[in-house]
Amino acid sequence: MLNSMTSEPEQQIGVGTQDAFQRLWTPHRMAYIQGENKPTGPNADDGCPFCVIPRKSDEDGLVLARGESVYAVLNLYPYNGGHLMVVPFRHVADYTELDEAETVELAALTKQAMTALRTASGAHGFNIGLNQGTVAGAGIAAHLHQHVVPRWGGDANFMPVIAHTRVLPQLLADTRQMLADAWPAPGSS
């Protein structure tokens, strides 16, 4: 804080350590940190968002595509712009619990997601993965979901490294529309 009479920094007592950094506040992240929209238990009827999302419109649920047994949805708390997930409709926790049709369609929608992300945003690469269990980093361990995170050369700029902040250049509704428009027809990826 600057004193109105001088350009010297004021002493910050009790509010943190004084340093030369500016702050970029991201209060929307508090919903994730505080567990908003997280299930209260392991069952589908315990408030599982991945069971609720398919009952919403595509726009309200941020759904990009629906298959017979899985769907693709934007991540509400993305690591990068375009970060999406491929999720089975059925409430299962572990990859080994998927049946053959679910396994095949999960792979097919993942390929379609990559194609849509390349078309819409020119993604250079991807991080694709499943976090199995809370100890492995699954935010919602009771309902399997595969992350598809687009990457670009230089996307790990100073903001995440220095400021521990992700900068997303677009509203999620706009990203959803852009990717839905670029989504390939089934069997074309």
C-alpha positions as CSV (number, residue, x, y, z in Angstrom):
1,M,0.0,0.0,0.0
2,L,1.3,3.4,-0.8
3,N,1.2,6.2,1.7
4,S,-0.5,9.3,0.2
5,M,2.5,11.4,1.2
6,T,5.3,9.2,-0.1
7,S,6.0,6.5,-2.7
8,E,7.6,4.3,0.0
9,P,5.6,1.1,0.8
10,E,3.7,1.1,4.1
11,Q,4.4,-1.6,6.6
12,Q,1.8,-4.4,6.4
13,I,1.3,-5.7,9.8
14,G,-1.0,-8.6,10.3
15,V,-2.1,-8.9,6.7
16,G,0.7,-10.9,5.1
17,T,4.3,-10.5,4.2
18,Q,5.1,-7.3,2.3
19,D,6.6,-7.9,-1.1
20,A,6.8,-6.3,-4.5
21,F,4.1,-8.5,-6.2
22,Q,0.8,-7.3,-7.4
23,R,-2.2,-9.6,-6.7
24,L,-4.6,-11.0,-9.3
25,W,-7.6,-12.1,-7.3
26,T,-9.6,-15.1,-8.5
27,P,-12.5,-15.3,-6.1
28,H,-14.5,-17.7,-8.4
29,R,-12.0,-20.4,-7.4
30,M,-13.3,-20.3,-3.8
31,A,-16.3,-22.4,-4.9
32,Y,-13.9,-25.2,-5.8
33,I,-11.7,-24.8,-2.8
34,Q,-14.8,-24.8,-0.5
35,G,-16.2,-27.9,-2.2
36,E,-19.3,-26.3,-3.8
37,N,-21.1,-28.8,-6.0
38,K,-19.1,-31.7,-4.5
39,P,-21.1,-34.9,-3.6
40,T,-21.9,-35.5,0.0
41,G,-21.3,-39.2,-0.3
42,P,-20.3,-41.9,-2.8
43,N,-23.7,-42.7,-4.3
44,A,-25.4,-41.1,-7.3
45,D,-28.1,-39.6,-5.2
46,D,-25.6,-37.9,-2.9
47,G,-25.4,-34.9,-5.1
48,C,-23.0,-36.2,-7.8
49,P,-22.6,-33.4,-10.3
50,F,-21.8,-35.9,-13.1
51,C,-25.2,-37.5,-12.6
52,V,-27.0,-34.1,-12.5
53,I,-25.3,-32.5,-15.5
54,P,-26.9,-34.8,-18.2
55,R,-30.4,-33.8,-17.0
56,K,-29.6,-30.1,-17.8
57,S,-29.6,-28.5,-21.2
58,D,-26.3,-28.7,-23.0
59,E,-25.8,-24.9,-22.5
60,D,-26.6,-25.0,-18.8
61,G,-24.6,-28.2,-18.1
62,L,-21.7,-27.1,-20.4
63,V,-22.1,-30.4,-22.3
64,L,-20.3,-30.6,-25.6
65,A,-21.5,-33.9,-26.9
66,R,-23.6,-36.8,-25.8
67,G,-23.1,-40.4,-26.8
68,E,-25.1,-43.5,-25.9
69,S,-23.2,-44.2,-22.6
70,V,-20.8,-41.3,-22.1
71,Y,-20.8,-37.5,-22.6
72,A,-18.2,-34.7,-22.9
73,V,-18.5,-31.7,-20.7
74,L,-16.3,-28.6,-19.9
75,N,-14.5,-28.6,-16.6
76,L,-16.1,-25.9,-14.4
77,Y,-12.7,-25.3,-12.8
78,P,-10.3,-25.7,-15.8
79,Y,-6.5,-26.0,-15.7
80,N,-6.4,-24.5,-19.2
81,G,-8.9,-23.0,-21.6
82,G,-10.9,-25.8,-23.3
83,H,-10.2,-28.3,-20.4
84,L,-13.0,-30.9,-20.7
85,M,-13.9,-34.2,-19.3
86,V,-15.4,-37.4,-20.9
87,V,-17.8,-39.0,-18.4
88,P,-19.9,-42.1,-18.3
89,F,-23.6,-41.5,-17.7
90,R,-23.5,-44.5,-15.3
91,H,-22.3,-43.7,-11.8
92,V,-19.1,-45.8,-11.6
93,A,-15.9,-44.9,-9.7
94,D,-13.3,-47.1,-11.3
95,Y,-12.1,-47.6,-14.9
96,T,-12.3,-51.4,-14.4
97,E,-16.1,-51.0,-13.7
98,L,-16.8,-49.8,-17.2
99,D,-18.4,-52.2,-19.6
100,E,-17.1,-52.8,-23.1
101,A,-19.5,-50.3,-24.7
102,E,-18.6,-47.6,-22.2
103,T,-14.9,-48.2,-22.6
104,V,-15.1,-48.0,-26.4
105,E,-17.3,-44.8,-26.4
106,L,-15.0,-43.2,-23.8
107,A,-12.1,-43.6,-26.2
108,A,-14.2,-42.4,-29.2
109,L,-15.3,-39.3,-27.5
110,T,-11.8,-38.6,-26.3
111,K,-10.6,-38.7,-29.9
112,Q,-13.5,-36.4,-31.0
113,A,-12.6,-34.0,-28.1
114,M,-9.0,-33.8,-29.4
115,T,-10.2,-33.2,-32.9
116,A,-12.6,-30.4,-31.8
117,L,-9.9,-28.8,-29.6
118,R,-7.4,-28.8,-32.5
119,T,-10.0,-27.4,-34.9
120,A,-11.3,-24.7,-32.6
121,S,-8.2,-23.6,-30.8
122,G,-5.2,-25.1,-32.5
123,A,-4.1,-27.1,-29.5
124,H,-0.5,-28.4,-29.9
125,G,-0.8,-31.3,-27.5
126,F,-2.9,-32.7,-24.7
127,N,-2.7,-34.0,-21.2
128,I,-5.2,-36.9,-21.0
129,G,-5.9,-38.9,-17.8
130,L,-8.0,-40.5,-15.2
131,N,-7.4,-39.8,-11.5
132,Q,-8.5,-42.9,-9.7
133,G,-9.4,-42.2,-6.1
134,T,-9.0,-39.2,-3.8
135,V,-5.4,-40.0,-3.0
136,A,-4.6,-39.9,-6.8
137,G,-6.1,-36.4,-7.1
138,A,-9.7,-37.2,-8.1
139,G,-11.8,-34.2,-7.0
140,I,-15.0,-36.4,-7.4
141,A,-13.7,-39.9,-6.9
142,A,-17.1,-41.6,-6.9
143,H,-17.8,-40.9,-10.6
144,L,-15.2,-41.7,-13.1
145,H,-14.2,-38.8,-15.5
146,Q,-11.3,-38.6,-17.9
147,H,-9.7,-35.2,-18.3
148,V,-8.7,-33.8,-21.7
149,V,-6.5,-30.7,-21.2
150,P,-5.3,-28.9,-24.3
151,R,-1.8,-27.6,-24.3
152,W,0.1,-25.0,-26.4
153,G,3.8,-24.2,-26.7
154,G,4.5,-21.6,-24.0
155,D,1.1,-22.0,-22.2
156,A,3.0,-22.6,-18.9
157,N,3.8,-18.9,-18.8
158,F,4.7,-16.8,-15.7
159,M,1.2,-16.6,-14.3
160,P,0.9,-20.2,-13.1
161,V,4.5,-20.4,-12.1
162,I,4.9,-17.0,-10.3
163,A,1.4,-16.0,-9.4
164,H,-0.2,-19.5,-9.0
165,T,-3.0,-18.3,-11.3
166,R,-4.4,-19.5,-14.5
167,V,-5.6,-17.0,-17.0
168,L,-8.5,-18.1,-19.1
169,P,-9.2,-15.9,-22.1
170,Q,-12.9,-16.8,-22.6
171,L,-16.1,-17.4,-20.6
172,L,-17.0,-21.0,-20.3
173,A,-20.3,-20.6,-22.2
174,D,-18.3,-19.1,-25.1
175,T,-15.8,-22.0,-25.0
176,R,-18.6,-24.5,-24.9
177,Q,-20.2,-23.0,-28.0
178,M,-16.9,-22.8,-29.9
179,L,-16.1,-26.5,-29.1
180,A,-19.6,-27.7,-29.7
181,D,-19.6,-26.1,-33.1
182,A,-16.2,-27.7,-33.9
183,W,-17.2,-31.2,-32.6
184,P,-16.8,-33.8,-35.3
185,A,-19.6,-36.1,-36.3
186,P,-19.3,-39.6,-34.6
187,G,-17.0,-41.9,-36.5
188,S,-15.2,-39.0,-38.3
189,S,-12.2,-38.6,-35.9
